[in-house]
Amino acid sequence: MNGITNLSRRAVLMGLGTGTFILAGGLGLAAATGALAEDAPKKYGGEAMPGGVKDDPRLFVAVAADGTLTILCHRAEMGQGVRTSWAMVIADEMDADWAKVKVDQALGDEARYGNQNTDGSRSMRHHFQALRRIGAAARQMLAQAAATQWGVPVAEVTVDHHSLVHAASGRRLGFGEVATAAAALPVPARETLVFKDPAKFRYIGRGDIGLVDGFDITTGRATYGIDVRRDNMLYAVVARPPVHGGKLGHYNVDEALQVPGVLKVVVLNSAPLPSGFLPKGGLAVVAENTWAALKGREKLKVTWEDGPNASYDSAAYRAELEAAARAPGQVVRNVGDVDGALKSAAKHVTAEYYIPHLAQAPMEPPAAAAQVTGDKCEIWGSTQAPQTTRETVAKVLSIPPENVTVHQTLVGGGFGRKSKPDYIAEAALLSRAMDGRPVKLTYTRTDDLHHGFLHTVSVERLEGGLDAKGKPVAWLHRTVAPSIGATFTAGVKHEGASELGMGAVNTPWIVPNLRVENPEAESHTRIGWFRSVSNIPHAFAVQSFVAELAEAAGRDPKDFLLELIGPARQINPADLSDSWNYNEDPVAYAYDTGRLRGVVERAAKEAGWGKPLPKGQGRGIAAHRSFASYAAAVVQVDVDAQGKLTIPRVDIAFDCGPVINPDRVRAQLEGAVTQGVSLATLGEISFKAGQVQQNNFDSYQVTRIEAAPKDIRIHLMPAAKYDAPLGGVGEPGVPPIAPALLNAVFAATGKRIRSLPIRDQLRV
């Protein structure tokens, strides 16, 4: 039976027990230390990430004497199935028996395992080929060990479902029988590796491999950060400044200390802005259980000094963004003469779109346990970024990062929030304050909404010009949003290259005159990564405006979109003023308009685009490239006479290149569709007097079952071969949903909604 355990550092060093074949060494793709030669080729993808990519099988593969194959995964499992997919690739290349596979979770150790940040939809994108190399090398080492034992050429040894076979003599050995000998062999050079014929894959590309941790998750046996228990553990919650940049003023803790079970109230200092991932500061209540800590926090008497963002108000700030969007801004892409073309256009169309702050709101709120012993710290918790956690904890404790050990638990939803380890640093500080006793810190839902790193708010203004025949002749896009960069660097008022490369500058339209501008926007709260990041506002605005131009031109929205995309061609992202391109090679990961056209045509065909619908129903279409993948959605809506919205069906076509685990890809897309609907119809974080106004799921609502799409149909585009570059999966399904939904609402009602969320804008 498949199983999953947490692998300790000691277990790695001891070889996972007697008789285990552990491959441990250093043959990877990590960036070399020391100065690089000036003419060194630029690195892309995983090789360009901190820690790089490691492909030494001795780091990730272990075979026990009984044949059990243990595969180490160093990415965070947060519902995307990475532990399963990771193991599938290695096991397939080894031709292993899936029933004998176990998956262990690596400690946070970027120097040893390579980059471990689980974000950016790149776990498989960056590692698929490396995982194949790991499996192929391990298979060849096992085969060589068997050949040596039999005294035959290795070319006569084949691998067959967890066994080594010598056909001429009929001899057969299990993996476990040659594990020790194989462990002593050198790792084959990369150029000598022979990969499995994809036609013989047992697991890759199939959709019937269950989650390795599915049983534990569904039966409550799995351990998430919020489930961690340590001997002699204490529990804590924190009262934090309600305004970004605020700090503790006057306080009285006497009543809190009278609550049964409360042991101590600890002052946590606020970091000066910009504070990055450092804790916000405040008063922590440490108790014998979480309930006592919560009751103690209620009894605190605190006066806060609100600081520079005390006047932050969402409505007033929206007006500021709109004013900025209506004036020229920093030009970030310019082709032709947009102003002249707009002046001479037969039709000049203008629209503004608003997208509010959003909270990740994972099902499991931030939680972690920490224990500080002398100058060392151990962490147990939900994190998407073990290395960032090590560095942040080391900074607040003033100890070396290598003295911080991170035990990665299952992550009960992340969406980017758990790549910021402020809550883990708090737990570490509190353990030190409690003389080294382990302390588990837990966020309530209100804590999560009030003290997160929010998705940015934005106003997107677009202007387009059409000639007398309805052909697009001009396109102007002004995107105005506070940048994630402001969380780390003072004075940042423009979106960064990565944000602009998420659908703002890199539209591949066939338009002779095109300009993108980025006016200033100042940040007043902590901005952080959110699933799909700036692709959400950019795709919403761009794809909504395409439909508006189609309406002005009297054209079918799908046909007009395809005309804008133009013929199939490979575009260097730099030619679209995109210097980022998700840090991928611009040749291998060119902008492929043929693939974008392909998903548009597939989604439209599968959804029955153009077929008549009853009164009050409509279809909308949208498409977007993000994280090196291509997605198009057709949303069908029904709006009744009272303005009640239901979604009978969503079709989403998806092209991520080779598909490793179809079941997980479909699951990710189903989740993306539902989350996209939720963000479009309900999602909003607002501010008054610098404070978040939403406290729980009653005010920060998410889509419930009755409002979810009734039928979600996933259409995966076939990939030609498995050596083609992979795209991301976790995030690209979200961006086209909101615009497709709002375009469908227009088709059903004639009402154009440009401000999210919809909420009651359809009510009569």
Steps between C-alpha positions, in 0.01 A plus 500: 500500500621852426570710807655824605723587792707797602868435441733628768853623437627215720316243288665635187845480651440152641379366167135448593586190700687176449530373146382821338647619174540875542652697219662804658736737327529817300437478128248774437417812308544740790672827423875467544660689783749774430503764230354407165683569180372805319408290198315234702164424338196644670310254712128446472229303675599295799870558442446872552321450831683531833643156573448387142376152405665183628482174304728271700300181569687450827313800637151384410487121465532221756442127453464282809603134518134396468472699178309795642579804287500826695495820299575832662290802402628846588196697384206590725186292462203736522235319301666506159622140530869577457613216725314255279601652167862535611515131590320394181777638280788341690318169546411485132857562385618232743222266381406453862194330643270778625377276781852508647541877487510728804542876502689687771508874553836674490612743764543862401855503365546690177876444485447124510183447298485802274228760486199410715262794454163358404360790303485632148350176360848363447543186711461268203592760239845539650555142605346257250818443303709491818265240648534290187876524531479390864289198408707406198827523693365289787372239254836479326684467830274213604548334163877534524500346847302200372726463197807498723348238729418276205822572314320605182510821291260763631350522151353153559315611813152645474278654767152362532257628762730517803724216383828461311482232233763307301292348224772267366532312827153565640644654814312772691586720797282744690608860555563432868737214427751725322434825688816492711724427203329766290555758773876456464498580128569844354204692361493472120594814310201688376592451134502121546148477638249303296143605558195281491294499182187704583294232325596273791412740780302329774407809700590821318207632301250267662212624708445208734777547756353588838660748738771336709364685802135487398400240759660691787347828385148365461505309829645779711837333559703757311691769684464861396673792668198560718509136620857497631550378855831501688577387852458777757359731231342839567251688284487861391303765314606858431325836516656686207483864387177537298659753261797421277804668651336552838657406829420432861406798714367477856389161629392318814525122530376447856157361407648278230734341751203416722346271236550135606771341288666825390868491591657811353444802280797573273574826321597452136675798347375647173743515212542832315346524155550351252510188715494219243404175670585611853224481764275801552569510873247535780413304813512120505300301753661166584289240676451133574250473214378708209162574657662652807731704278201633304307589815809670638538705186143623540594640841797703378468875532692645205534839336664492159705768329363465147782664306512625140217286358231592752294682237502222240147474361407272209245733344731801513791295373296372207436860399877563518569203275233608253646849483845354436361273228351799319836675463814393317734269690834331463512347151594131521421399143448712193435406137395750233301818564216417738387859557477571129322173429244562776428850369440376146312182596143456380411380850679576825408266786601563862447288810630485857514185710540469875626203698517531881745354747459126547601268783635150443283368786629140495285243675778448753597841639870563564633279779839374609687367800855591595755401761815698570784321676806715551601632158290246311136498399268229373185583307197283427241659280323586180728696274540535127854631541724303738815692407334839542375370833852406607635839402219697665512303824879528506472876459256554787697268729843626387626148430648342184240369251661156511400484869133507403339164419167512316272196514250539218145388580212475259373845407125544528481745214756768428423712191813702577424594862720227643802607302526785754629362830418790736284269711780244527742768614248596769490141626880492518517825695242371746682172558810695589294721731368185671849367575506258211168324550334422167231751410231460238363823361163499324316764300123527528310574181478863607877508554543353154286766332631793703870417499575336168686602188219600268465478126538846357211732418499649151331720245552401138408757235485400136432696186463353155455633151312329216507598135191529281502124439522417870868408488706586810750777428597617850533353849587695814523330841575680826548266793510660846568285807722503807789260450615200698840668487376759752487224762880478483633833369409856595378734229374236256200647315505312170421140417813291451606315189345178625165669570494677164595171333181344630275607219553876486791561264504161333174498308578347159234698314515578132446874550720753317501752785531377858616662822504382861552745784552453872411806711613522861315331788609511862452197725320535835490137611708185465481378140590139428473220252157359432405214271564631145617836640467794259364278226162532675443876452680516167310210345171626638547841343661393173260219422196703603614783276552266206132407531405867526692578182330207329162641600594843368614341175184290469709183507476163670726518813673170426572592138622845602730351764652262248551787257684698767721201578577461133666207324704235678850628567780481755571836665805577708352647822758779485331617180190552716704705753491204737848467648383251762309215329466310829881469500476248218713473186340731240580250225368187667214700653414740222152649494324250272189660353412172332454342842293796618282469191476128561350529848257770384377282214482189717308665783257660256440174316447293813264760650284515189591860429242665277217262583187685613419523871174581679422858601702611799791272417828584331851380433822690544851415390847603616854371459833568662860383507658476843776297665596374153162334446196595295141496624167598350161485668143518382260575783125455462277700734132530581368827644138495608256791513610589855865505401595168661808355334555128446773333298376187322830418331864594457727360232871558541760397244854474629840460337790448740703284265560142616255391770661297777203431727171567320291441811685773690492739204122461477465547875710816489292641216172418673628684805620789287160537336321500835746745653478723193122509536535578870737789440279645228174478689592545868867568574589836653716630782427864580654755735373781721726701727783271395327185626364198313121493523445129444522272805400152389331306223172680570650820361787365289286249321609211281288311251291230662373184337165642390669786313782299345491407131272200454713339232873561452647336191875476462655469156872425505689572181717209382877541512717362224781360715632489855825681433309819418509779760234477769276786605359569842172356622400632843429861405427547126140383525389797711557812279252432216207418729396848615502658153324202343237520774444874460492467121233233543300730728508764228386247241212396727387842622661773290651639820874558506655465847852637537541502875568188703349334688159472333314447830159659450572702185256279308216543746199683358 
